[in-house]
Amino acid sequence: MAEENLDNVQRWTAKRRTALVLQVIRGETSAQEAARKHGLTVSEVEDWRDRFLAGAENALRSRPRDEEAAKDDEIRKLKQKVGELVLDNDILREAAKPYRPTEGRTSEE
């Protein structure tokens, strides 16, 4: 798809996103330049690129995973990360509590 077809895009269809991502991958433009030119955020362009590359990797597998399995795998990884962060948060919260000596003890003991 030619670059002029990307100008004045009202709706970013999969075909148009693919064309833009390919321009970024080929080095014809950077994610920052593409975002600025088309009124997108850099994170949107980078997300499209990352999703494109993940899909390409899956397509080249000897046994491609279906989309549902890929989503389930991503959900599993995210849940695991959330669990780790909750545990870290609990540890930090406990460590941040002020020290209180046990009652009944005096400083002379």
Buried (B, 14 or more C-beta within 10 A) or exposed (E): EEEEEBEEBEEBEEEBBBBBBEBBEEEEBEBEBBBBEBEBEBEBBBEBBEEBEEBEEBEEEEEEEEEEEBEEEEEEEEEEEEEEEEEEEEEEEEEEEEEEEEEEEEEEE
